[in-house]
Amino acid sequence: MHSVFRVGDIKKTANNSRLWKVQLTLTDENDPQLATLTQRMQEALYGSTAWERLGDLLIQVGHFNQADELYNELLKDASNDSAMADIYHQLGRVKSQQGRYEK
């Protein structure tokens, strides 16, 4: 699993109004809230890999250009026809959401 932090206190620094001091606490894999969140995300997002689920999340939150970029990168490394089909499907979803899908 990747590193996940809880955001604690957030304060603007006194010297520079553009800087913020953020207290982060590292979670571990035994954190029950993190386990629940991870399970829900896996259930709600499409994809067999973390990269594919990230792409689906990007689509769901409306970051279509980033999803398009990610899926095009994944397409370069697709190892078989099934993986390519899944990626093309997701690229179709991106274009459809952008209103750029032509029949």
HUHURA-V708164 format. One record per residue. N is the residue number from 1. RES is the residue in one letter. PHI is phi in whole degrees, 0 to 359 (none if undefined). NEAR is the number of other C-alpha atoms within 12 Angstrom. D_CENTER is the distance of its C-alpha to the mean C-alpha in Angstrom with 2 decimals. Layout:
N,RES,PHI,NEAR,D_CENTER + N,RES,PHI,NEAR,D_CENTER
//
This chain:
1,M,none,11,14.19 + 2,H,279,11,12.68 + 3,S,286,12,14.25 + 4,V,231,18,13.48 + 5,F,240,17,15.77 + 6,R,267,17,17.36 + 7,V,274,14,18.31 + 8,G,263,13,22.05 + 9,D,279,12,24.42 + 10,I,234,13,23.61 + 11,K,223,16,26.67 + 12,K,283,14,27.63 + 13,T,287,12,29.79 + 14,A,288,10,33.43 + 15,N,279,10,34.01 + 16,N,218,10,31.22 + 17,S,289,10,29.74 + 18,R,266,10,26.63 + 19,L,252,12,25.76 + 20,W,234,14,24.36 + 21,K,258,17,24.86 + 22,V,239,15,22.07 + 23,Q,271,14,22.95 + 24,L,246,14,20.24 + 25,T,238,14,20.99 + 26,L,290,16,19.48 + 27,T,268,19,18.79 + 28,D,233,16,19.79 + 29,E,291,17,19.10 + 30,N,269,12,22.04 + 31,D,289,16,20.58 + 32,P,296,12,20.98 + 33,Q,292,16,18.60 + 34,L,295,21,15.75 + 35,A,298,17,16.88 + 36,T,295,14,16.96 + 37,L,299,16,13.50 + 38,T,299,21,12.14 + 39,Q,297,13,14.49 + 40,R,296,13,13.64 + 41,M,294,19,9.91 + 42,Q,295,21,11.25 + 43,E,287,15,13.84 + 44,A,272,15,11.97 + 45,L,252,25,9.31 + 46,Y,271,25,10.94 + 47,G,138,23,11.04 + 48,S,268,17,13.15 + 49,T,239,17,11.09 + 50,A,299,19,8.00 + 51,W,296,24,7.34 + 52,E,293,33,8.24 + 53,R,292,27,6.23 + 54,L,297,29,2.89 + 55,G,300,36,5.70 + 56,D,296,36,6.93 + 57,L,299,27,4.75 + 58,L,300,27,5.53 + 59,I,296,30,8.86 + 60,Q,297,21,9.41 + 61,V,265,16,9.24 + 62,G,87,19,11.30 + 63,H,266,20,9.80 + 64,F,292,28,11.66 + 65,N,296,21,12.94 + 66,Q,292,21,9.80 + 67,A,297,33,8.77 + 68,D,301,32,12.43 + 69,E,298,24,12.55 + 70,L,297,29,9.92 + 71,Y,294,36,11.78 + 72,N,293,25,15.03 + 73,E,292,19,14.45 + 74,L,297,29,13.69 + 75,L,298,25,16.83 + 76,K,297,15,18.89 + 77,D,256,15,18.36 + 78,A,299,19,18.71 + 79,S,265,13,21.51 + 80,N,206,13,23.05 + 81,D,297,12,23.66 + 82,S,296,13,21.64 + 83,A,296,21,18.42 + 84,M,296,21,19.37 + 85,A,298,17,20.11 + 86,D,299,27,16.72 + 87,I,292,36,15.08 + 88,Y,297,25,17.83 + 89,H,300,24,17.28 + 90,Q,294,35,13.68 + 91,L,297,33,15.13 + 92,G,296,25,17.81 + 93,R,298,28,15.60 + 94,V,300,32,14.20 + 95,K,297,24,17.86 + 96,S,297,18,19.07 + 97,Q,295,22,16.90 + 98,Q,279,18,18.13 + 99,G,75,12,21.62 + 100,R,248,14,22.14 + 101,Y,263,13,22.71 + 102,E,252,10,26.39 + 103,K,279,7,28.25
//
